[in-house]
Amino acid sequence: MNFVKEFIEKNSKNSGITIGYRRVSGKIGLTQNEKGKRGSWVEKRVALLRNLLNLNYKIKLLSKTSDETNLPINNNDFKFLILEFGGTNYNFYKKDWDNTVEIIKKFDGNILFINDDPDLPFLWNLLDNENWERWTVGVNAVNTLQAKNILKCPIKTKVVDIPMFKGMVFKEFNNINNPEMIYIGRPNGRNKYFNEFLKCKQLSIAGKEKEWIGFEANIVDMPDQKDRSEFYRKFNSSLTIYDTKHKLASWRTGRAFHAIYAGIPVCSPKGNYGLNWCYPVETYTDIIDFINSDKEFRETIWNKQKNYLENIKFDYDSIIRH
C-alpha cells in the first residue's frame, strides 16, 4: 500500500495519544518518489511513523510536506511532541528553526528529539530557560553516553538508543551474478580505509568525482533517493565505512541498512559495535574474497544479517507513555 494512503486511513481510525511530528528544518517526504540524491531519511521516517500508527497513536504533521507527499500541516492540539533532526545551517533554515522554537515554547508536554546523524544535532542555544528534563533524545546508537557528548546535549536531557530501522521492509535476497561491491557516499573521515580498500578494482563508488580527488576509484553516478534500493541491487554486496563519531558512539550507519533491506549483504571493518552484525573486512583482499564468494555463501550471510536485525526489539510506548 502507498504509505500516504496508509497514513491517512490509519490516522482516521486511531484513537490513542495524539503526537505532533515535526522535522526541525526542511520538508517531510513519505513516498517512494522523493527527489534528491543524498537521501532525506524517507525509509526510516516511514518505518517510524508506521510503528507509531500500529501502536494506535494519532499523528499530526507539523511540517510542510514534499510535493510528492502533499499532506496538509495540522497544528491542532497534541499531547506529545516528536522532533526529527534536520539541517543545522541556521542562516539557510532560519524560518524553519524559528517555527520549531515557537512550537516548542507553546507546548508544555514531553518531547522526543529523533537524531540519526551525529553531524546534525539540535541547535540547543536557540532555547533559553528551557526545561531540559522533559526532553528525550533518541539516537540510532548503542553508546548513548558518547552520543550525548557528541551531540552536546544539555545535561538534564535523557538520551536513549532507538533502532530506527525497525519497520523498514526487506526485499528478497538479490542473487545477481555481477562480481562488484558498492559504496555510496564520500570519503570524509574515512581516508585510511579507502587507501586500503580501493586497491580492490571490483569496488565501485557512487558519488561525485570532485569528492574523490586523490583516490583511484571507479566512480559511478549517485542514485536518486527513489532509485536507491534498485541501485544497490545492481551489485552483489555493499561496503559500509564509519567515521570517528560513528565509531565512538557505536552509531548504526545508515548505508548499511539501506543495503541490507535492498537485499544485498553488508561488509564493514570491525570497530563500530553498532555494526557488529556486518561481515568483517580489514584488507582489500578480504573484499575481493567476499565479492568472489559463491551465491550460496552470500545468501547465508545476508539471511544471518536480516535475522539479527529482525530480532532487535524496541517499543516506543516506553518513551511516549512514561
N, C-alpha and C positions, 0 to 999 in steps of 0.2 A: 504494500500500500504506500502511496505517496505520503511522506511524513506530514506535510502541511495539512492534508485532509485528515490524517490520523490525529494530529494535534487538535484540530477544530472539533472533531467528533468526540474524542475522549474528554476534552476540556468542558464540553457542554453537559457531559454526564457526571463528571466528578463532583464530589460534594465535600472533600476534605479541606484541610487548611489551604488558604489562598496564598500563593507565593508570587511576589513581584520579582521579575527577572530582567536584569539589565546588563548589557555589555558596557563597561565603563567608557569606552570610546569606540566609535565605528558602528557599522550596521550588523544586524543579525541575519545570517543565512541558514536556511533549513532544508534546502533542496539538493538534488544531485547535479544541478546545473549551475552552481555558483561560479562566478568568474574569479580569475586570479590564479597566479602560478605558485605563489608561496603557500597557499592554503590559508584558510581562515577559521580553523577549528570546527569545521562543519560536522564531521562524523562523530566527534566526541560530544559536541553540543547536542546533536540529535539523540545520542545514547543517553546523555544526562537527562534531557527533558522527557524522553520515553520512560526512563526509570521512575521519574517523579510522577508522571501520569499514571503509570502502572501501580503506584502506591496510593492512588486516589487523590493526589494533590491537584488543586486547580492552579493554573499558571497564567499570569497576566504579563505580557511583554511590555517592558518599559522603554525599549529602544526602537528606533526605526529599523525596519527590515529591508533586505535587499529587494531589488526589483523582481528577482526570480521568486522570492518567498511571498512578498506582497501581503503581509498581515498588518492590521492596524495596531497602533500603540494603545494600551489600556492602562490609564493612570488611576483607576478606581482603588478603593481600599484593599490592602493586603496585610497579612499577619506576619509574614516572614520575607526577608529580602535577600535575594541571591544576586551578587555582582560577579560578572565574568571579566577576567583580565582583558586588556586591550592595549592599544598604542599608548606610549607614555610621553610622546612629544607634545607637551602642553601647548606650545605655540601653534602647532598644527591642529590639535584636537581640543582647543580651549573651550569651544561651545559645548562639546560633549562632556568634558570633565566638569564644567560649571554646572551643567544639568544634573550630572551624577551627584555632585556635592549637595545641590539643592534637594534632591530626593532623599539623601541620607539625613540631612538636617531636619526634614519634615517628618521623618519616620522615627518612631520611638521603640521599635522592636529589635529583635536579634538579626544579625547579618552574617551571611556566609560569603566570603570572597573566594571565588574559584580561581586558582592560579596554576596554569600548566606551562609556564615559561619563566625560568629564573631571571631572564633579562627584562621581564615586563612586570615589575612589582606595582602595587598600588602607590599612588602619589600621596603618601601619608601626610605630608606637610600642608596639604590643602584643607585639612580638617583641624580647626582649633578647638580646644576644650572638648574633644570627643571622648565618649565613654568606651574605651577600647575593650572593656570586659564583655561587651555584647557582641564582639567580633570573633568569628571563627575563620581562619584562613585554611582553605582546603588546597593542599599541594599534591601533585602527582609524583610523590617522592617518599621513599622509605625513611630516610633520616630527617625527621621533622625539625630537630634542633638546628641542624646545619641549614635547612631550608629557611627557617625563621631568621637566622643570621644573614643569609644571602639576600633575602628579600627586605631586610631591615625592618621587620615587623615591630610595632610597638610592644613593649614588654608584656602588657596585660592581655594581648591577643592570645587566643588559643590556636595552635597550628596542628592540623591533623592530616594524615595520609589518606587521600581519596584516589583509588584506582580508576581514573576517569575513562578508561577504555571499556569498562563494563557496560554491556548492552550494544556494542558495535556488532555488526553482522558479518560472520565469516563467509567468504566464498569457498568453493571446493578447492582442493589441492590442485595446483597448476602443474600439469605433467609435461610442460613444454620441453623440447629437446635442445633449445638454444643454450650452449655452454657459456653463459655470461652471467655476471653478478652486477647489480646496480647499486649505486649510492646516489641519493638525491640530496642536494644542498651545497653548502660552502665548506671550505677547509678551515675556517676561522677557529683558532684554539685547538686544532686537531692536526697540525702540520706534521708532527713526529710520526703519527700513524700513517699518513698518506705518503710520506717519504719512503716508507716500507711497503705499504700495500699496493701502491701504483706500479711497483715492479711487475705486478701481475697484469698482463695485457688483456686479460679477459674481464677485468673490472672496468665498467663504464661509469661515467659521472654525468648526472643530469644537473646542469647548472649553466652559468654564464662564463664564457671564455675569459673575461677580464678578472673573474674571481679566482681563476686557477693559473694565473701567470706564475711561472717558476716551476710548475709541475708538468711532467709529461703524461697528460691524461687524455683519454678518449672521451671528449665532451659531446653529449647529445642534448637536444632541446629539453628544457624543463616542461613537464606536462601541465596543462591547466588543472585546476582543482577538480573539475568534473571528470577529467580523464585519468586521474592519478592511479586509481585502482587497476584499471585495464593496462596502464603503462607498466606497472610493476609486473603484470602477468606476461610481459614480453621477455622476462628474464627468469632464470631458474632459481635465483636466490637474491638476497639483499644484504647489504652491509650497513651496520649502524655504528657510528663513532660518536663518543661523548666528549664534551669539553670538561674543564676543571670543575665548573659549577655543578654540572650534572653528576660528576663523579662524587664530589663531596656530599651532596645531598641524596645520593642514590636515586637520582631523578629518572623516571621512566621515559626515555627519549622517544618522542612521537614517531619518528621514522620507523622504528622497529614495529610499532603496532599497525601502522598503515600497511606495511608489507605482509605481516603475518595474517591480517584479516583479508588481504587481497589473495592469499593462497600460496605464498612462497615462504620458505624457511628463512630465518634471520641469523646472521653471524655478527659477532661483536667481540672486541678484546675483553679480557677479564678486567675487573677493577671497579665496575659500577654494579653494586648489589641489586639495584633496581632492574638490571638487565641480565641477572644471573640465569635466566631461562634461555638466553640466546646461545647458539652454538659457538664455542670459543675459538677464536683465531688470533694468532700472535705474529705470524710472519706471512709473507706473500705466498709462500709455498703452502701454508695452511689453506689459504683462499683458493689456490689452484686445485688442491686436492678435493675441496668441498665442491667446487664448480663441476669438476670432472667425475664426481661420485655418481653411482647409478641412481636411477629414478626412485627405486625402492628405498634406498638409504635416505634420500632427501625427503621422501614422503613420510618415513618413520620419524625423522627429526621434526618435520612440520606438525605431525599429529601430537608428538610429545609437547611441543611448544603451545599448540592450541589447547590441549588438555590442561596444561599448567595455568594458562590464563583463565580458562573457564572455571577453574576451581578456586580462584581468589574471590573471597566474599566481601561484600560491603553493603551496609544498609543506611540510606540517607535519613531514615527515621531517627537514628541515633543522634543526629545533629539538629534536625528541624524540630523535633518534639521535646528536646531536653535542653 
